[in-house]
Amino acid sequence: MEIHVDMALCQSHGQCVFAAPEVFSFDEEDRLVYVTSADEDLRAAVSQAAGACPVRAIHIDSTSPVGKEPTP
C-alpha cells in the first residue's frame, strides 16, 4: 500500500505516531517522517492512523501485487 501525507495540512499532532509507529515518527526537529510504501499487514494500523489524524492529512492507496496486472 502507498501512504501519502499532505504536509501542507499536517500539524504534527502525532496521533499517527501512536497508531502506527512502524510507519510514522518525528525527526530531531519534531517534523513528521513516514514510509511511503508499507506491507498490507500494516493496513489496519495505518488506517487507524489516518482516522486519528485531526486534519485528515493521511491518505492510503492500494498497490497491485508485484507481477499482477490490475483487474479492469
C-alpha positions in Angstrom: 0.0 0.0 0.0 1.1 3.5 -0.7 0.9 6.2 2.0 0.7 9.9 1.4 0.7 12.7 3.9 -0.3 16.2 2.8 2.5 18.0 4.6 0.7 21.3 4.0 -2.1 20.1 6.2 -0.1 18.2 8.8 0.2 20.0 12.1 2.3 17.3 13.8 -0.3 16.3 16.4 1.3 12.9 16.5 -1.8 10.7 16.6 -0.4 8.8 13.6 2.8 8.1 15.5 0.9 6.5 18.4 -1.3 4.4 16.0 1.4 3.2 13.6 4.9 3.8 15.0 6.3 1.3 12.3 5.3 3.9 9.7 5.2 7.3 11.3 7.7 9.1 13.5 9.2 12.5 14.3 12.7 13.6 13.3 15.0 15.5 15.7 13.3 18.8 14.7 9.8 17.4 15.5 8.8 17.1 11.9 6.8 14.1 10.7 8.6 11.5 8.8 7.0 8.4 7.3 7.5 5.5 5.0 5.7 5.9 1.7 5.1 2.2 1.0 4.2 -0.4 3.6 3.2 -4.1 3.6 -0.5 -4.9 3.7 -0.1 -6.4 7.2 0.2 -2.8 8.5 -3.0 -1.7 6.8 -5.1 -1.8 10.0 -2.6 0.4 11.9 -2.2 2.9 9.0 -6.0 3.1 8.6 -6.3 3.8 12.3 -3.6 6.5 12.0 -5.4 8.1 9.1 -8.6 8.1 11.0 -6.9 9.6 14.1 -5.4 12.5 12.2 -7.4 15.6 13.2 -6.7 17.4 9.9 -7.2 14.3 7.7 -3.7 14.7 6.1 -3.1 10.9 5.7 -4.3 9.0 2.6 -3.8 5.4 1.7 -3.7 3.9 -1.8 -3.6 0.2 -2.6 -1.0 -1.1 -4.9 -1.2 -4.1 -7.2 0.8 -7.2 -6.1 4.1 -7.5 -7.9 3.8 -9.2 -11.2 0.0 -8.9 -11.4 -1.9 -6.5 -13.5 -4.9 -4.7 -12.0 -8.3 -6.2 -12.9 -10.3 -4.0 -15.2 
